[in-house]
Amino acid sequence: MLLDFLSLHLLLAADESPNFLVSLFSSFALYGRVALGIGLVIFVHELGHFVAAKTFGVKCEKFYVGFDVPIRIGPIKFPRTLGKFRYGETEYGIGIVPLGGYVKMLGQDDDPRKQEEEAKRIQVESDSDEPEESAPPKLDPRSFPAKPVWQRMIIISAGVVMNVITGVLFAALAYGYGVSYSPAVVGGVVPGGPAWQAGIEPGGKVVSVGTWTDPEMHFREMKMEILTDGLENPDKPIDVEIEYEDGIRDFQLVTQSRPEMKDARMIGISIPNVPKLASTPYSIEGSIASEIFTKEDAGSSIIEFDGTPINEQAIVPGIPFFDYLYSNPGKAIALKLRRGDGSTQEITLPPQPAKSLGFRFKIGPIVALVEDGPAAKAGMQIGDVIQSYDETSEPDAYGMASDLVGTGDQETVNVVVKRGEGDNAKMVELAIKPTNSPQTLPPNQSISGEIAINAVGFAYQPLPVIDRKIDMAKDTEQDKDNEAANGETTALQPGDEIKEVQLTGSLPADEPLNDERFKAIVDQLKKGWEITPISTLNALMETVQMLPEGTQLKVIANRSADNKVIESTLVVSADDRYQFERGIAFAPTESIQQASSVGEALSLGLKEGYRRFNDVIRFLRMLPVGKIKLRHVGGPLEIVNIAKNEAEKGISPQLMFLTMLSMNLAILNFLPIPALDGGHMVFLIYELVAGKRANEQLEFRLTLAGVLALLVLMAVVFANDILRHL
């Protein structure tokens, strides 16, 4: 009856959703591929031990992927295996615990409790005339301990060797299929970041970073090298070589930590977009792009803007277009598209109207300068605060960005800055000569919340301090009621510093922010968006652009003049300015690296294997000195999660993951920890040098300690995996 009920339930579910069975089968197939891939890595490791042992005549009693340990929970006893069979003298099987595998050789057991029993089991009667007490025990010639030391060394190391070989072969096979990757080209430099300060311009191709050189470098490899080198030597500059059309330029950059993750290092080079609309979604709902583009435009390439054709043969074809787009936020741009069917379409992309909270924000101090850039040459210094520029006598943080971002063709920008504090403060006039440095990212799209304008070469921090009220802004009815009841205004005033913003109601059902992708942002707004170095004013104002007009936000601010905390209500309203972004979803840059011959595939496989091998070595080198945090470590659950994600992308990403897993397994198994292959090798090296086996009691204690340490480590990484996904 129960079986009939379950069958009926599945039929009903399938009836309700025609794709149910397809989805169910896809899930089984996906996890089957994951299990097969991880199992294959374990299998070849144990196969190395098995083949080497058989070659030297060692009897192998068991060959298992997974561990066949007894598991009992109360009265429930689980089977030890998922399946097993015997062929010849060896039992082959799949253990119930999928955390590794083993080959059980005669006379060798990793369980220290069974070592004494195993030692007695391989002893045979001696033919020696010596007294029984003094004669060394004769060992079964097919037992592991009976073999010469050099043979046992080969048997122990064979698993690691097999993992290294197959890791290279996995990568070679992946390159035979073709590996999709994002090339390490400079699409943009993060405003205010190390690359921006060094004057790195978009349009180049990174060919060397740190110790890694590759003319076809992947962006992922560049990022990993920077991250690892930054963790190892956070204060030491990293060497970067970038190839431009006019030659190679050398840079030395000190990595910068991310505000939300201090040990994550970066240099501020961003991956380029392609001047091409994504297939889906091709625009952000509610944006000007969603009103202009249609489904027929999805996946279209932009081949011309305002009469300027895009050179599709350039290293980064989109540089001129993105520079034009972000340097002219208030201008309608005529675009010519080439659709997927080969037809062309001409459209005009209007500017994207901005939204505001009814206030302008103060300009903070200068926080970064481009080395030998326009502002630095004019005498600007870190800490200067801009008071005016050209004809603008009352500048604000976001208005200045819009005004100066397109000044590359202007002869001079006259700036007055305040330098110093208190009685030592003075006004300094500077004449900045802008350059045509491409602005391929919006000037407010930074990591630490600063605004950086490439043409003039300075970056400043926008302050959450109200500079003035916008003429069109009005006090809300709630503020008026509070003023009438309390006899004092709760409306925000110039000089008030906003500390927290909170969404007071719910958003309409059809608003873009209700999309699951923005859930974290909406939750933060509902809980209360506290302005911090992580949740910056820039990020808040970008979120405001996605809120519908009329949305009410509760604001908590400090009024330093009266030493008061003010609680007010602001309404999202239309602004007379424009955004840098217009809501277009651009396609990322992707290339395919495919070997043209078996030799090239093996060469690329060796290079990939070396990279992954070296990554693990560097990781282990940083571990004892505390440069690696627990969140950098993944256990079995995280391995399965990553394996699933890579398998979803296709066969090549999965093979590349198996290369990484193979190198990890090879190195970690060869660490000098008793109970691991590396621990056995240490004992064998001692035996080779000393001419005799290590003290059995000492070996027993060390092996027991090694097993306990591994069990503790396993518990920690399991707990870490679980907490990571809570």
C-alpha positions in Angstrom: 0.0 0.0 0.0 2.8 2.4 0.9 4.5 1.7 -2.5 1.2 2.3 -4.3 0.8 5.7 -2.5 4.3 6.8 -3.3 3.8 5.8 -7.0 0.6 7.7 -7.1 2.3 10.8 -5.5 5.0 10.7 -8.2 2.5 10.4 -10.9 0.5 13.3 -9.6 3.6 15.4 -9.3 4.6 14.5 -12.9 1.1 15.3 -14.0 1.2 18.7 -12.4 4.5 19.5 -14.0 5.3 18.0 -17.4 9.0 18.6 -16.8 9.1 16.8 -13.5 10.5 13.5 -14.7 13.0 15.3 -17.0 14.1 17.4 -14.1 14.4 14.4 -11.8 16.4 12.5 -14.4 18.7 15.5 -15.0 19.4 15.7 -11.3 20.2 12.0 -11.0 22.4 12.3 -14.1 24.2 15.3 -12.8 25.0 13.8 -9.4 25.9 10.6 -11.1 28.5 12.4 -13.1 29.8 14.1 -9.9 30.0 10.8 -8.1 31.7 9.2 -11.1 34.3 12.0 -11.4 35.2 12.1 -7.7 35.2 8.2 -7.6 37.5 8.1 -10.6 40.1 10.2 -8.9 40.0 8.0 -5.8 40.0 4.8 -7.9 43.1 5.7 -9.9 44.9 6.6 -6.7 44.2 3.2 -5.2 44.8 1.5 -8.6 48.4 2.9 -8.4 49.0 1.1 -5.1 47.2 -2.0 -6.4 49.2 -2.4 -9.6 52.5 -1.6 -7.9 51.8 -4.2 -5.2 50.8 -6.9 -7.7 53.9 -6.1 -9.7 56.1 -7.0 -6.7 54.1 -10.0 -5.7 52.2 -8.6 -2.7 48.9 -10.2 -2.0 46.1 -7.7 -2.1 43.1 -8.8 0.0 40.8 -5.9 -0.7 40.4 -3.1 -3.2 37.8 -0.5 -2.2 36.5 2.9 -3.2 34.9 4.2 -0.1 35.3 2.7 3.4 33.4 -0.5 4.4 33.1 0.4 8.0 30.2 -0.8 10.2 27.7 1.9 11.0 24.9 1.5 13.5 22.4 4.1 14.7 20.4 2.6 17.6 18.8 -0.6 16.3 19.4 0.3 12.7 22.5 -1.4 11.2 23.6 0.0 7.8 25.2 -2.2 5.1 29.0 -1.9 5.0 29.1 -1.8 1.2 27.0 -0.6 -1.8 28.2 -3.7 -3.6 31.2 -6.1 -3.7 32.5 -9.1 -5.5 35.5 -11.4 -5.3 37.8 -12.1 -8.2 40.8 -14.3 -7.5 42.3 -13.5 -4.2 41.0 -9.9 -4.0 37.6 -8.6 -2.8 36.5 -5.5 -4.8 33.8 -3.2 -3.6 32.3 0.2 -3.0 32.2 1.2 0.7 29.3 2.9 2.4 31.4 5.9 3.5 32.5 7.9 0.4 35.5 9.6 2.0 38.3 7.9 0.2 39.4 4.4 -0.6 42.0 1.8 0.3 43.9 -1.3 -0.8 44.3 -3.9 2.0 47.7 -5.6 1.5 48.7 -8.7 3.4 50.6 -7.5 6.5 49.6 -3.9 6.2 46.7 -2.2 8.0 46.2 1.5 8.7 44.2 0.8 11.8 46.8 0.9 14.6 44.6 -1.4 16.7 45.1 -4.3 14.3 48.8 -3.9 13.6 49.9 -6.5 16.2 47.3 -9.0 15.0 48.4 -8.3 11.4 52.1 -8.8 12.3 51.3 -12.2 13.8 49.2 -13.3 10.9 52.1 -13.0 8.4 54.6 -14.9 10.4 55.5 -18.4 9.2 57.6 -21.2 10.7 61.3 -20.6 10.5 63.8 -23.1 9.0 66.7 -21.5 11.0 68.8 -23.6 13.4 69.0 -20.6 15.8 67.1 -20.8 19.0 63.4 -19.7 18.5 63.9 -16.8 21.0 66.7 -15.1 19.0 65.7 -16.0 15.4 64.0 -13.2 13.6 60.4 -14.2 12.6 60.1 -15.4 9.0 57.5 -13.4 7.1 55.1 -14.6 4.4 57.0 -13.7 1.2 53.8 -12.3 -0.3 53.3 -9.9 2.6 54.0 -6.2 2.3 56.6 -6.0 5.2 58.5 -8.9 3.6 59.4 -6.8 0.5 62.6 -4.8 0.2 62.3 -1.2 1.3 62.7 0.2 -2.2 59.8 -1.9 -3.4 57.6 -0.8 -0.5 58.5 2.9 -1.3 57.3 2.4 -4.9 54.1 0.8 -3.7 53.4 3.6 -1.3 54.1 6.4 -3.7 52.4 4.8 -6.7 49.0 6.3 -5.7 50.4 9.8 -5.7 52.1 9.3 -9.0 48.9 8.0 -10.6 47.0 11.1 -9.4 49.6 13.4 -10.9 49.6 11.5 -14.2 45.8 11.3 -14.5 45.5 15.0 -13.3 47.5 16.0 -16.3 45.5 13.7 -18.6 42.2 15.1 -17.3 43.4 18.6 -18.2 44.8 17.5 -21.6 41.4 15.9 -22.4 39.6 19.1 -21.4 41.8 21.1 -23.8 41.1 18.5 -26.4 37.4 19.3 -26.0 38.0 23.0 -25.7 38.1 25.0 -22.5 35.9 28.1 -22.2 37.6 30.9 -20.4 37.7 34.7 -19.9 41.0 36.1 -21.2 43.1 38.2 -18.8 42.6 41.4 -20.7 42.0 44.8 -19.0 38.4 45.8 -19.6 38.6 48.5 -17.0 40.3 49.5 -13.8 38.4 49.7 -10.6 38.1 53.4 -9.6 40.7 54.3 -7.0 42.2 50.8 -6.9 45.9 49.9 -7.3 45.8 49.5 -11.0 43.9 52.8 -11.4 46.6 54.6 -9.3 49.4 53.0 -11.3 47.8 54.5 -14.5 47.0 51.2 -16.1 44.7 51.8 -19.0 42.0 49.5 -20.4 42.7 47.6 -23.7 45.8 45.6 -22.7 46.4 41.9 -22.3 48.0 40.6 -19.1 50.9 38.2 -20.1 52.7 37.9 -16.8 51.7 38.3 -13.1 53.9 37.4 -10.2 55.7 34.2 -11.0 53.3 33.1 -13.7 53.8 33.9 -17.4 51.4 32.9 -20.1 50.7 34.7 -23.4 47.2 33.2 -23.3 46.6 33.9 -19.6 43.1 33.2 -18.2 41.5 35.8 -16.0 41.0 33.2 -13.4 44.7 32.3 -13.3 45.6 36.0 -13.0 43.1 36.5 -10.2 44.4 33.4 -8.4 48.0 34.4 -8.7 47.2 37.9 -7.3 45.1 36.5 -4.4 47.8 34.0 -3.5 50.7 36.4 -3.8 48.8 39.0 -1.9 48.2 36.6 1.0 51.8 35.5 1.0 53.3 38.9 0.8 50.6 41.6 1.4 53.1 44.5 1.5 55.3 43.4 -1.4 54.5 44.7 -4.9 53.5 42.1 -7.4 55.0 42.4 -10.9 52.5 42.7 -13.8 53.3 42.8 -17.5 50.6 44.0 -19.8 50.8 43.9 -23.6 49.3 46.8 -25.5 49.3 47.4 -29.3 52.4 49.6 -28.8 54.3 47.0 -26.8 54.6 45.6 -23.2 54.4 47.8 -20.2 55.7 46.8 -16.7 54.0 47.6 -13.5 54.6 46.9 -9.8 51.4 46.9 -7.8 50.8 46.4 -4.1 47.6 44.4 -3.7 44.6 45.9 -1.9 42.3 44.1 0.5 38.5 44.1 -0.1 36.6 45.9 2.6 34.2 42.9 3.3 37.1 40.4 3.2 40.4 41.7 4.5 42.4 38.7 3.4 41.0 38.7 -0.2 43.6 40.6 -2.2 43.1 42.4 -5.6 44.7 44.9 -7.9 41.6 46.3 -9.4 41.6 45.0 -13.0 38.1 44.2 -14.2 37.1 41.7 -16.8 35.9 43.3 -20.0 32.3 43.2 -21.3 31.7 42.8 -25.0 29.7 45.5 -26.9 27.0 42.9 -27.2 23.6 42.5 -25.5 23.3 39.3 -23.4 20.9 36.7 -24.7 18.9 36.7 -21.5 18.2 38.9 -19.8 19.4 41.6 -22.2 18.2 44.5 -20.0 17.3 45.4 -16.4 13.6 45.7 -15.8 12.4 49.3 -15.4 15.5 50.8 -17.1 15.6 52.9 -20.2 17.2 49.9 -22.0 14.1 47.7 -21.3 11.9 50.3 -23.0 14.1 50.6 -26.1 15.3 47.0 -26.8 13.0 44.2 -27.8 13.3 40.4 -27.8 14.6 40.5 -31.4 17.6 42.5 -30.1 18.7 39.9 -27.6 22.2 38.8 -28.3 22.8 41.6 -30.8 26.2 43.1 -31.3 26.7 46.9 -31.2 28.7 47.6 -34.3 28.5 51.4 -34.3 27.8 54.3 -31.9 27.0 57.9 -32.9 28.6 57.1 -36.3 31.8 55.6 -34.9 32.3 51.9 -36.0 33.6 49.4 -33.4 36.9 47.7 -34.4 36.0 44.0 -33.7 39.7 43.0 -34.3 41.1 45.1 -31.4 42.4 43.3 -28.2 39.4 44.8 -26.4 36.9 45.9 -29.0 34.5 47.7 -26.6 36.9 50.2 -25.1 35.9 53.2 -27.3 32.2 52.4 -26.9 32.2 52.0 -23.1 34.3 55.1 -22.7 31.8 57.1 -24.8 28.8 55.6 -22.9 30.1 56.4 -19.4 31.6 59.8 -20.4 28.3 61.1 -21.7 25.6 60.1 -19.2 23.3 62.8 -20.3 23.5 62.2 -24.0 21.2 60.2 -26.3 23.4 57.7 -28.2 22.6 56.4 -31.7 23.4 52.7 -31.9 23.7 50.3 -34.8 23.0 46.7 -34.0 23.8 43.5 -35.8 21.2 40.9 -34.8 21.7 37.2 -34.7 20.1 36.7 -38.1 22.6 39.1 -39.7 20.2 42.0 -40.1 21.1 45.4 -38.8 18.9 47.7 -36.7 19.4 51.4 -35.7 18.0 52.6 -32.4 18.6 55.7 -30.2 19.4 55.0 -26.6 18.2 57.9 -24.4 19.9 58.8 -21.1 18.7 57.1 -17.9 17.0 59.6 -15.6 18.3 59.3 -12.0 16.4 59.2 -8.8 17.3 60.9 -5.5 16.5 61.1 -1.8 15.9 64.9 -2.2 19.5 65.9 -1.2 22.9 66.5 -2.6 25.9 65.0 -0.7 29.1 66.6 0.4 32.5 65.9 -1.3 34.9 64.1 0.9 38.7 64.3 0.8 40.9 63.1 -2.1 41.8 59.5 -1.3 43.9 58.5 -4.4 45.7 60.0 -7.3 46.9 58.5 -10.6 50.7 58.3 -10.5 52.0 61.1 -12.7 48.4 61.7 -13.7 46.8 65.1 -14.5 45.8 66.0 -10.9 49.2 64.8 -9.4 51.1 66.9 -12.0 48.9 69.9 -11.1 49.9 69.6 -7.4 46.9 68.0 -5.9 47.6 66.0 -2.7 45.9 63.2 -0.8 43.5 64.8 1.8 42.7 67.9 -0.3 39.0 68.7 -0.3 37.6 70.3 -3.5 35.7 73.5 -2.9 34.9 74.5 -6.5 35.8 73.7 -10.2 35.4 75.9 -13.2 32.1 77.8 -12.9 30.7 75.5 -10.2 31.0 77.2 -6.9 28.8 74.7 -4.9 29.9 71.3 -6.0 28.4 68.1 -4.7 29.8 64.5 -4.7 27.8 63.0 -7.6 27.3 66.2 -9.6 31.0 66.7 -9.9 31.4 63.2 -11.2 28.9 63.8 -14.0 30.4 67.1 -14.9 34.1 66.1 -15.0 33.8 62.5 -16.4 33.8 63.8 -20.0 36.5 66.5 -19.8 39.2 64.6 -21.7 39.0 67.0 -24.6 39.0 70.1 -22.4 42.2 72.1 -22.1 42.1 72.9 -18.4 39.9 72.3 -15.4 40.4 75.0 -12.7 40.0 73.6 -9.2 40.1 75.2 -5.8 40.9 72.8 -2.9 41.0 73.2 0.8 44.3 71.9 2.2 44.8 71.3 5.9 42.6 71.6 9.0 41.6 74.4 11.4 43.8 77.4 11.5 46.3 75.7 9.2 43.8 75.3 6.4 44.4 77.2 3.2 42.8 77.5 -0.3 44.9 76.3 -3.2 44.1 76.9 -6.9 45.1 74.1 -9.3 45.0 74.0 -13.1 44.4 70.4 -14.2 45.0 69.4 -17.8 42.7 66.4 -18.4 43.9 63.4 -20.5 41.9 61.1 -22.8 42.1 58.2 -20.4 39.2 55.8 -21.2 36.4 55.7 -18.6 35.2 52.1 -19.3 33.6 51.7 -15.9 31.2 54.1 -14.2 33.3 56.4 -11.9 31.3 55.3 -8.8 31.7 51.5 -9.5 34.5 51.0 -6.9 35.2 48.5 -4.2 35.7 50.9 -1.2 33.0 53.4 -2.1 35.1 56.1 -3.7 34.4 58.0 -6.9 37.3 58.2 -9.4 37.4 60.3 -12.6 40.0 59.0 -15.1 40.3 62.1 -17.2 41.6 64.2 -14.3 43.2 61.4 -12.3 41.8 61.9 -8.8 39.5 59.9 -6.6 37.5 61.1 -3.6 35.1 59.8 -1.0 31.5 60.9 -1.2 30.3 61.6 2.3 26.8 60.7 3.6 26.5 64.3 4.8 23.8 66.5 3.4 25.2 69.4 1.4 21.8 71.0 0.4 18.3 70.2 -0.4 17.2 69.8 -4.0 14.8 72.5 -5.0 12.1 70.0 -6.0 12.3 68.1 -2.7 9.6 68.6 -0.1 9.2 67.6 3.5 7.0 64.5 3.9 3.7 64.7 5.7 5.1 62.6 8.5 7.9 65.1 9.1 5.4 67.9 9.2 3.3 66.0 11.7 6.3 65.4 13.9 7.3 69.1 13.7 3.7 70.1 14.8 3.7 67.6 17.6 7.2 68.2 19.0 7.6 71.8 18.1 10.9 71.1 16.3 11.7 69.9 12.8 12.7 66.3 12.0 13.3 67.1 8.4 16.9 66.6 7.4 19.1 69.7 7.1 22.5 70.5 5.5 25.2 69.1 7.7 23.2 66.1 8.9 25.1 62.8 8.5 23.0 59.9 7.4 23.8 56.7 9.4 21.0 54.3 8.4 18.3 53.9 5.9 15.3 51.5 6.2 12.5 50.5 3.9 9.3 51.1 5.8 6.8 49.4 3.5 6.8 46.6 0.9 7.6 47.0 -2.8 5.0 46.5 -5.5 4.9 42.9 -6.8 6.1 43.9 -10.3 9.2 45.8 -9.1 12.6 44.5 -10.4 14.0 44.4 -6.8 11.6 41.6 -6.0 13.7 39.3 -8.2 15.4 36.6 -6.3 18.8 38.0 -7.4 18.3 41.1 -5.3 16.9 39.4 -2.2 20.0 40.2 -0.1 19.7 43.9 -1.0 16.0 44.1 -0.2 16.5 42.2 3.1 19.3 44.7 4.0 17.0 47.6 3.2 14.2 46.1 5.3 16.5 45.4 8.2 18.2 48.8 7.9 21.1 49.8 5.6 23.8 51.1 7.9 26.4 53.0 5.9 29.8 51.4 6.5 33.0 50.8 4.5 31.3 47.6 3.2 27.7 48.9 2.7 28.9 52.2 1.2 27.0 55.3 0.2 27.7 54.5 -3.5 26.0 51.1 -3.1 23.0 52.7 -1.3 22.5 55.3 -4.1 22.8 52.6 -6.8 20.0 50.7 -4.9 17.9 53.8 -4.7 18.0 53.9 -8.5 16.1 50.6 -8.6 13.4 51.7 -6.2 10.1 53.0 -7.6 9.4 56.7 -7.2 7.3 57.4 -4.1 9.0 54.7 -2.0 9.3 55.9 1.6 12.5 55.3 3.6 13.1 55.9 7.3 16.4 57.6 7.8 18.4 58.0 11.0 21.0 60.8 11.0 23.3 62.6 13.3 23.0 66.4 13.7 26.3 67.3 15.1 25.4 71.0 15.5 22.8 70.1 18.2 24.3 66.8 19.2 21.0 65.0 18.3 19.9 61.9 16.5 17.3 62.7 13.9 14.7 60.2 12.6 13.1 61.4 9.4 11.3 60.0 6.4 12.5 60.4 2.8 10.7 59.8 -0.4 12.5 58.4 -3.5 11.9 61.1 -6.2 12.9 62.0 -9.7 16.1 63.9 -10.2 17.2 66.3 -12.9 20.4 64.3 -13.5 21.2 61.1 -15.2 22.8 57.8 -14.3 25.9 56.3 -15.8 24.3 52.9 -16.3 21.3 52.7 -18.7 20.2 49.2 -17.8 21.9 47.2 -20.6 23.0 43.7 -19.7 26.2 43.1 -21.7 27.7 39.8 -22.6 31.0 38.9 -20.9 34.2 38.2 -22.8 34.7 34.5 -23.4 37.2 32.6 -25.5 37.7 28.9 -26.3 41.2 27.4 -25.9 41.3 24.2 -27.8 44.4 22.0 -28.6 45.0 21.4 -32.3 47.0 18.2 -31.7 47.6 15.5 -29.1 51.0 17.1 -28.3 49.6 20.5 -27.7 46.9 19.0 -25.5 49.5 17.2 -23.4 51.6 20.4 -23.2 48.5 22.4 -22.0 47.7 19.6 -19.6 51.2 19.7 -18.1 50.9 23.4 -17.6 47.5 23.2 -16.0 48.7 20.3 -13.7 51.8 22.3 -12.7 49.6 25.3 -11.8 47.2 23.3 -9.7 50.1 21.4 -8.0 51.8 24.7 -7.3 48.6 26.2 -5.9 48.3 23.4 -3.3 52.0 23.8 -2.3 51.6 27.5 -1.8 48.4 27.0 0.2 50.1 24.5 2.5 53.1 26.9 2.9 50.8 29.6 4.1 48.8 27.4 6.5 51.3 27.1 9.4 51.9 30.9 9.5 48.2 31.7 9.8 47.7 33.4 6.4 45.0 30.9 5.5 41.7 31.2 7.3 39.2 28.4 8.0 36.8 29.8 5.4 39.4 29.1 2.7 39.3 25.4 3.6 36.7 23.2 2.0 35.8 19.6 3.1 33.8 16.8 1.4 30.5 18.7 1.2 32.2 21.7 -0.4 34.1 19.5 -2.8 30.7 17.9 -3.9 29.2 21.4 -4.2 32.0 22.7 -6.4 32.0 19.5 -8.4 28.3 19.9 -9.1 28.7 23.5 -10.2 31.5 22.6 -12.6 29.7 19.5 -13.9 26.7 21.7 -14.7 28.9 23.8 -17.0 29.9 20.8 -19.1 32.5 18.1 -19.6 35.6 20.4 -19.9 35.0 22.4 -16.6 34.4 19.1 -14.8 37.7 17.6 -16.2 39.5 20.8 -15.1 38.0 20.4 -11.6 39.2 16.8 -11.5 42.7 18.0 -12.3 42.6 20.3 -9.3 41.2 17.5 -7.2 43.8 15.0 -8.3 46.7 17.4 -7.4 45.1 18.1 -4.1 44.7 14.4 -3.3 48.3 13.6 -4.5 49.9 16.3 -2.2 47.7 15.9 0.8 48.1 12.1 0.8 51.9 12.6 0.7 52.0 14.8 3.8 54.3 13.3 6.5 51.3 12.4 8.7 51.2 8.8 10.1 48.3 6.8 8.5 48.7 8.7 5.2 51.0 7.6 2.4 53.4 10.3 3.4 53.6 9.0 6.9 54.4 5.5 5.7 57.1 6.9 3.5 58.7 8.6 6.5 59.0 5.3 8.3 60.4 3.6 5.1 63.0 6.4 4.7 64.1 5.8 8.3 64.3 2.1 7.7 66.3 2.6 4.5 68.8 4.9 6.3 69.0 3.1 9.7 69.0 -0.4 8.2 66.2 -1.5 10.5 62.5 -0.9 11.1 61.5 1.9 13.4 60.5 1.0 17.0 57.1 -0.7 16.6 55.6 0.9 19.8 56.7 4.3 18.6 55.3 3.6 15.2 52.0 2.5 16.8 51.7 5.6 18.9 52.5 7.9 16.0 50.1 6.2 13.8 47.4 6.4 16.4 48.1 10.1 16.9 47.9 10.6 13.1 44.5 8.8 12.9 43.1 10.9 15.8 44.4 14.1 14.2 42.8 13.2 10.9 39.5 12.5 12.6 39.6 15.8 14.4 40.5 17.6 11.1 37.6 15.8 9.3 35.2 16.9 12.0 36.4 20.5 11.7 36.1 20.7 7.9 32.7 18.9 8.0 31.4 21.5 10.6 33.0 24.3 8.5 31.2 23.0 5.4 27.8 22.9 7.2 28.2 26.4 8.7 29.3 27.7 5.3 25.9 26.8 3.8 23.6 27.7 6.7 
